[in-house]
């Protein structure tokens, strides 16, 4: 059974779906691996490294697709590749399922497509497959470094003979995996950090990392509702949303750095920073919009561009930060894929061969009743399985 890796067809994408280390793991499971020549080059994984790990090198994506039963990718397959798929093949990647226009084609081709973003993150056995967490963790770290590079002053406080340099004030909006890593990184660089999230339950996490929680007054009834759900299923009142916006507006007016991290898979990113707030911010302050590729948290942000407002605020549209750390993000992503692929196989007893690959007979075990496979499968048996949102 052969697993294929094709080269990314997006100019802004430097990651690769499988690394040489991942190839070694798959070989030990009994798979063969074929990779398109140059697929790992942007992530500093040369063809020679894949060959040393036991992979075959193909001259084209068409050759990979023609020989592979399972095709791995970072983003959705190019349309030219999708057209050449055959019935029974499997595609695994971050397929952006709710905005993907190729699902009908996948179904018509008889392909089973797994969208890794749909992983049930509450399942303990799924944690080592969580691509959103692995990529967001790195993105939160890199976002702070991007901000530091754009900001015209240092992050930490300095005591000098010419005077005291005040620490930068950093505000993080959205305290998920990326936001928490951004808080930790900004603190390590010496900044004063404040953070806000729609979930009051995030307060303890923020404070545990040394950040200050931007507190919003809550009625006793609303506080009890939020506490009862852990904040995740809580629907805040219009008054709470209004009060939170006022607190955030004041914090941003005094901030030097703002990093927005709020993204919702399959939906437009929520708008967190509006023009009225931007107009109050200080000249030279910097906003890193990590959701620029999905609509933007900041009004006026442009994907993959840095713009400066009339009052001197720099807005960085950071559409694909994990790709900036391609070597490491590819490594983590590949591990996520390998862990998921192991759920798809049922193998007989294995014996080791001289080339360190397993000589077992592999068989696919596609089970849509499985809580992981069933959640990730967006097409199967010529049907689109994705529920509309």
N, C-alpha and C positions, 0 to 999 in steps of 0.2 A: 504494500500500500504506500502510495507516494504523496507527500505533502509539497505543495508548490509555494514559492514566494515570488511575487512580481515587484518590479520597481514602481515607486510612487509616480503618479502622473500629474502631480501638482507642484508648481514651481516653489511654493512656500513650504513644502513637506520634505524634511530631511530624514525622517525616521524610516526604519525598515521593520517588517513584521516579525522576522525571526533573526536572531543573532547566531554566530558560530556556536556559542555555548548551548543555545536552545537546540540547535541541530544535533549536537552530541546527545542531549537528553532524549530527543525523539528517535535517534538511531538506536539507543539502548532499549527503547520501547518496541523496536522492531520496524519502524518506519524508514522509508527512503525519503530523501529530501532533494528537491531540485529548485535552484534559485536563478532568477534572471541575472545575467551578467551586469554588474554595477549597481545592483539594487541596494547594497549596503554601503556604497562608497561615501555618500554624504554623511553617514554616521560613523565613518572611519573603520568600516568592516570591509576589507578588500576581498575580492574573489578567492584569493589564495587561502585566506583564513577559513572560508566556507569549505573549500576543497580539503583542507587539512582536517576539518571536522567530519568529513565524510559526505558532503553534499555534491551533487552534480551541478554544473554550470550550464545554463541555457543561453542561447544567443538572443532570444526574444520572449516576450510575454506569451505569444501564441504557442510557442514550444512548451512553456511551463503549463499553460492551461490544458494543452492537448495530452500531457503525460500525467497530470495530477488528479487524484480523487478528492483531495482536500486542498483548497486554495486559501492562503492567508494573505491579509492585506492590512494596511493601517487604516486608510479611508475606503470609501466605496470604490469598486472597480470601475475603470474607464468604460464607457459605453462600447467601445470597439472590442474590449475584452469580454464584457458581458454577453455580447452577441455570439461569441464562440463557445459558450458554456454548453455542456452536455448533461443530459438527464442523469440524475444520481450523484452529481458532484456536490460538494459542500464548500460554501464560502464563509469565512470567518473574519470579522473585522469590526471596526467602528464605522458602521454603515449609515449613521445619522438617519435612523429608520423613519421618523415622523416627517422628514422632509425629503426622503429618498424617492426619486421619480422612476427608479428602475425595479421596484418590487414586483410589478406585474410581469416584467421581462424575466426576472429570476423564477417566478412561479411558472411562466409559460415554458421555460427551458427545463423544468423539472428539477431545479436546483434547491437544495436546502440551504438557506442563508441564516447565519447567526449574527445578530447585532450585539456586540459585547457591552454596549451602553445600557442594555436592558437588564443586566444582572441584578437579581434580588439582593440588595446589599445588607439585608437583615439576616441572611443565612450565614451561619458560622463557617460552613464548609465552602462557601463561595468567596471568602475574603481574599484568598490568594489568586483569584481570577478578576479582581475588581480593577478594571482599566481606568475608570474615572478617578479613583483614589490614587493610583500609582502615578498617573499623569498630572493630576492636580497638585499633588505634593511638590513635585518638581517645579510646576508652574508658579506656585506661591512663592517659592524661594527665589526663582529667577525674576519675578515681577519686582521684588524689592531691589535687586541689583540693577534692573533697568531704570527704576526710579532714581537710585543713587547716581547713576550715570547721567541722567537728564538734569538732576537738581544742581544748582550752581553753588551750593554750600555743603559742608560735611554733615554727616548724620550725628556723630557723637559730640558731646561737650568737650571743648578744649580750654585749658588754662594756659595762656600765653603772656609774654611780657607786654604785648601790645593790647591785651584785653581778653575778656572771656568770650569764647564762641559758644553760643547757646545750642542745645541739641535740637535736631529737627523734630517737628511734630508730625506724626504719621497717623492717618485715619484709615482703618480697614473696614470696608463695607461688605458684609457677607462673611460669616464665620463657619464655613465648611472646611474641608480638607485644605484647600488652597489658602483660605483666609487664616487658618490657624498657623500654617507654615509661614505665611507672610508676617504674622505677628512675631513669631519666634525669631525669624531672620532679622526683622527691623530692630528688635530688642538687642540681638547680638551685635548689631552695628552701632548701638548706643542711642537710638532714637527714643523719644517719648511716644508711646503708642496708645491710641484709643480705637475701639472697635464697636460696631453695631451689627445687629442681626434681627430679623423679624422674630426669631425664636428666643424668648427670654431665658430658656434653658442653657443657651450658649454663654451666659454670663460667667459661670464657674470655669469654663474652659479658657475664656479670655483672661480671667484674673490669674489662673494657674500658670499662664505664660508670661505674666508680668504686665499685661495690658490693662488699660482702664476701660471699664464697660460704660458705654454711653447710655445711662439709665433713663428710662421713660416711665413716668408715673402711670400706675395701673389701678383700676378699681379693684376692690377685694374679690368681687365676683369674677372678673376677667383673669385675675391672678390665679385663682383656683382652677379655672378652665385650662389655662396654659400649663399649670403644674400637673394636672391630671393626665395630659397627653404627652408630657415631656417637651411640649412646644412644637412638635413636628406636625401633628394633625390639628393644631390650634388655628382657628380662623379669627384674626384680630378684628376688633370693631373699627368703624370708620374714625372714631375719635382717637383710638390708639395710633392708627396709621398717621393721622394728622399730627398728633403730638410727637411721634417719632421723627417725622419729617422736619419738624421745627428744631428738635434736638440735633439732628444730623446737619441741618443747614447752618446752625451756629458753629458746630465743630469744624465743618469744612471751611467756613469763613476764616478760621484761625489756623488752618492746616498748612503745612509746607508740602506734604505728600499725601495723596489719596490713592488708594488701590481698591478697585471694585472687582468683586469675584463672583457675583450672582449670576448663575446660569441654570436653566431648566431644560433638560434634554427634550428635544422635540418642539420646543416653544421659543418664541422670541424672548430675549433676555429682558428682565424687568428694568424699567427706567428708574434709576436711583438719583441721578444728579441732573438737574435741569438748568436751563440758561440763567434763570434768576439767581441760582446759587453760584454758578460760574462767575457771574458778574460781581459777586461779593468777594471772591477769592483774591489772594495777594498776587501781585506780579512776581513771576519766577516760580510759583508753585507748580507742582506736577501732578497730573492724574494718569494712572495706568489703568486702562479699561480692558480687563481680561476677557470681557464678553463682547468685544468689538466684532468678532466674527459671527455672532448670532443676534445682531441688532443693536448691541451696545447698552451698557448701563449708564453711559454718560451721553447726554444730548450733544450731537455734533461730532462725536468720535467717528473716525474713518478707519476701517480695517487696514492694518499694515502701514499706516501713515502717522506722522506726528504733526499736529497742527498747533498753532499758537493763537489764542483768542486776542481780541482787541485790547484787553486789559492785561495781557502778558502771561496768561495761564497756558501751560503746555499740556496737551492731551495726546497721550500715546495710545493708539489703537492696536493693542497687542492681541492679534487674532489667533496665533498659534504658538504660544510660548514653549510648550514641550519640544517643539521642533528645534528650538534654539539650543537645547541640551540633548541633541539627537542620540549621542552614544549611550547616555544613561537611560533616557526615556525609552529607547528601543530595547535595551536590556530588560527593563522592568516589564514593558509591554509584552515582549517575547515570553517571559516567564508566565505572565497572565494567560497567554494563549496556550502554552504547553500544559498548564494546569487544567484548562478547560478541555483541551483535546483528549486528555486522559479519561474524561467522562464519556467520551464518544465510542470507546473501544471495549470490546470483550475479547480477551486473549487467552489462549491456552498456555500451559506451562512452558516457560522459556528456558533456553539453554544458551550460554555465551559462545560466540564464534571467535575466531582469531582476530577479527577486525573490531572486536568489542561491541558489535551490534548483536541484538538478540535475534535468535533464529525461530522465533515464535510465529504462529499463524495468527494474523490480526483479522478481526472482523468488526465491522461497524455495529454499534449498538445504539441506534437512534431511538430515543424513547421520549415522546412528547408529553408523557405523563410525569417524567422527571421534573422536579421543581426548578432545576437550572436550565436544562435543555429546552423545556417547554416555554420558559420565560424569554429565552434568547432567540428562539426560532421565529423569524418573521415571514419565511416562506418554507413550505414543506408539502410534498406530494401534490405539486402543481397548484397549491392554494396559498394566498396571502393570508397569514395568520395574525397580522398586526391589527389590534383594535384601534379605532380612530380616537383622537384626543380632541 
